Amino acid sequence: MTPLRRLLEEESWEPVELRTEEIFINMGPQHPSTHGVLRLVLRARGEVVTEVVPYIGYLHRCAEKIGENVAAQQWIPYTDRMDYLAAMNMNLGWALTVEKLLGLEVPERGRHLRVILVELDRIASHLVAVGTYALDLGSFTPFMYCFREREKILNLFEWASGARLTYSFIAIGGARADLPSGWVEACHQFLDELGPALAEIHDLLTTNAIFVHRTAGVGVLAPSTAIAYGCTGPVLRGSGVAWDLRRVGEPIYSRMYQDYEFQIAAPDATGRYPDAAKLPSPPKKAVVGDCWHRYFVRMYEMEQSAKIVRQALDKYTASSGPVGQPIKHTHKLPRGEAYLETECPKGQMGFFVVGNDSPIPHRVRARSSSFCNLSVLSELCRGALIADIPAILGSLDIVLGEVDR
């Protein structure tokens, strides 16, 4: 008889009640998986999360108050620094809002130029989202592939605007300049290279067994919950709600896309996407509204944005005339107010301006898509494992410059 067996027979053992202690865990504000200076306070019982409270404000820069102390045209650089990963889209949103107040109409060629720029920036933003998401879940190679393609877009933007991150290129009244000679051909070459690159990322990540295990069926967001929390963009479309302001937005914005063919990236009830025969099928474990679908929506949107850019390049080349004339800093804003939302890579970004017969706006406000998408985090994390928190948060693709402003 072994000593352990003898001990068990000789000693009398009382059953012990195992109790799991409730603990609090700080994640951030300086943490690689929070995608910015965000602090999450997790309440957990063992490995199961019962509550997540996001604490924001670490990056607050008083952008809206600054907008009430500078001319409308001078505020363009501050919009760059909201969603700094999609600065062209931020520039466009503010420019269209002020143009709505002024009653300005950008020439046709300028409209096509704006479409080229914002859709390229949408691809660049989604490449960051996908690459860093892979990094969150322990896969480094897709990150390098994504940033390799993003560099090509930044090279194009630098060629056109002189900047690689904060461009201030789309201005109120048009654009700062026309595209340089040879730019259109270089953009076509990039689009030719993007298709095979996205196929490589699909091979590396979309059907990867570990990635699927970490994302499929995790952080399921019901359509009703997404709508109730004001979620927009890929977060909302990943739940099967086919809502895209490029199709259903205000005329001053949706007119930009009225002649363009593209699909809205949203799965149907079975998880299938429109016109996606060449793309990987959703894994069996995937549920509409989970992390996998939020990731896949961004991959699908990159394909569609590339399709839009090709059309825009053709329309831009075929059209003639100016791309618009930016208004002067001394241009007075009439009395009145205007609000407009645009479909940015992370969701619907809204700007509000009040004019008062002065070049300086009386009021400036911004409605952040990332702020609303972040608000649903606690709902998604309830009942999840601690290890799932980076996967759920990363699937929302927030940027704190836009949340805090």
C-alpha positions, -999 to +999 in steps of 0.1 A: +000+000+000+014+034-010+019+060+017-008+082+001-033+054+001-025+046+037-029+082+047-063+084+029-076+053+047-063+063+081-073+100+082-109+112+082-115+139+056-142+164+058-156+178+025-145+213+018-167+239+001-148+256-027-156+293-030-145+315-059-134+349-048-145+380-067-116+400-079-110+433-097-085+436-125-071+467-141-064+465-178-046+497-189-046+526-194-012+517-208-018+482-223-010+468-257-045+453-262-065+485-253-055+502-286-049+535-269-050+551-234-080+533-222-085+518-187-108+488-182-118+477-148-128+440-149-149+424-121-144+386-123-152+354-104-123+332-112-119+334-150-154+345-157-160+382-162-191+396-146-186+433-155-163+456-174-162+493-169-143+514-194-127+546-181-119+572-208-106+608-209-068+601-207-064+617-242-088+646-239-076+675-260-105+700-259-109+698-297-145+709-297-137+740-276-108+748-298-132+747-328-151+776-312-120+797-311-105+793-346-119+798-381-138+768-396-111+762-422-084+763-395-101+735-376-094+709-403-061+698-387-079+691-354-102+667-372-071+649-385-063+640-349-096+625-339-095+592-359-059+597-369-060+564-387-086+577-411-078+614-412-092+619-448-126+607-436-125+631-407-115+660-430-144+651-453-170+650-425-162+685-412-159+699-447-193+686-458-209+699-426-197+734-431-205+732-468-240+722-458-243+754-437-228+775-465-248+759-493-216+751-512-214+724-539-181+708-548-174+703-586-179+668-600-142+662-604-136+672-568-164+648-557-146+619-574-113+629-559-128+629-524-142+594-530-108+582-541-091+596-510-116+585-483-120+550-497-082+545-498-082+557-462-109+532-453-087+504-466-057+518-447-078+520-415-091+485-419-056+471-425-046+486-392-077+471-376-071+436-390-033+436-384-035+448-348-064+424-341-042+395-353-015+408-329-039+409-300-046+372-305-009+362-309-004+362-346+024+384-358+027+376-395-007+391-407+002+423-389+033+426-411+013+418-443-013+444-434+012+472-427+031+464-459-001+472-479-009+502-457+025+517-464+017+517-501-014+538-494+006+562-472+031+566-500+003+577-523-011+601-497+024+615-491+028+621-528-005+640-530-005+659-497+030+658-483+019+640-451+016+604-441-009+605-412-026+638-406-032+652-440-056+683-438-060+677-476-097+677-480-108+712-472-140+732-469-149+740-505-128+712-522-093+699-518-059+716-512-046+705-546-052+682-576-035+649-578+001+650-592+010+635-626+014+597-625-006+593-593-036+577-609-014+550-625+004+543-593-029+539-575-041+514-601-009+494-595-016+494-558-051+481-564-037+453-586-014+443-557-041+446-530-063+417-542-036+390-539-024+405-506-060+403-491-061+367-503-029+360-484-044+375-452-075+353-456-052+323-459-032+333-428-060+345-406-097+341-417-097+303-417-069+298-392-080+273-366-066+292-336-080+325-348-114+309-354-114+294-320-106+328-304-133+347-323-161+325-336-190+325-312-173+350-289-187+384-279-220+379-298-238+413-303-275+410-311-289+434-337-314+449-313-286+455-287-263+471-313-291+495-323-301+502-287-265+512-279-261+534-310-234+511-326-226+519-362-201+509-389-186+474-390-198+467-354-234+472-365-231+455-399-213+426-383-246+419-364-264+416-398-278+451-400-272+464-436-270+500-427-244+522-446-247+560-449-230+559-483-263+545-494-289+560-470-271+591-457-281+627-463-281+637-500-250+660-496-231+629-486-248+600-503-247+619-537-210+613-536-217+576-541-249+576-562-231+565-594-209+538-577-216+501-575-207+483-543-221+459-518-229+467-482-208+444-460-234+427-438-241+390-434-276+376-438-292+353-411-272+324-423-239+343-421-235+346-459-223+379-475-236+393-508-214+386-538-188+368-518-183+336-538-146+340-540-142+347-502-139+321-475-171+308-460-179+315-423-167+287-400-194+265-385-188+279-350-193+315-362-225+333-351-238+365-368-227+393-344-196+376-330-160+388-332-153+367-363-180+385-383-169+420-371-134+411-384-147+396-417-169+427-424-137+448-425-120+423-448-151+424-471-152+462-470-116+464-482-126+444-513-156+467-519-136+499-512-110+488-538-139+484-563-151+519-555-116+534-559-113+518-594-146+534-604-136+567-589-103+568-607-121+562-640-146+589-633-120+613-621-099+608-652-129+612-675-141+644-659-126+679-664-125+711-645-114+721-610-114+700-578-129+728-558-116+760-542-110+760-505-127+789-487-106+815-471-101+816-433-119+849-432-150+834-449-180+842-426-204+814-415-240+825-418-264+824-388-278+789-385-267+754-377-258+722-396-253+686-386-241+658-408-229+622-404-206+603-427-197+566-429-162+565-416-142+532-412-151+529-376-187+539-380-209+571-383-189+602-374-211+633-370-202+670-369-223+699-357-217+736-363-235+768-354-227+799-374-230+835-362-220+858-390-183+852-381-155+831-396-153+815-361-181+790-354-203+798-324-206+761-315-187+730-326-195+694-316-186+659-327-205+626-324-179+598-322-187+563-335-159+548-314-175+563-282-209+546-289-192+513-300-172+512-268-203+517-247-215+482-256-183+466-243-197+457-209-227+440-225-204+419-247-180+409-220-205+398-194-200+360-189-169+359-211-135+346-200-107+371-191-087+358-220-116+368-243-115+405-234-087+415-258-106+396-286-139+414-279-123+448-274-102+445-305-132+435-326-147+469-319-117+487-335-119+519-314-095+548-315-092+569-284-084+602-302-120+601-315-135+589-282-119+616-260-115+644-286 
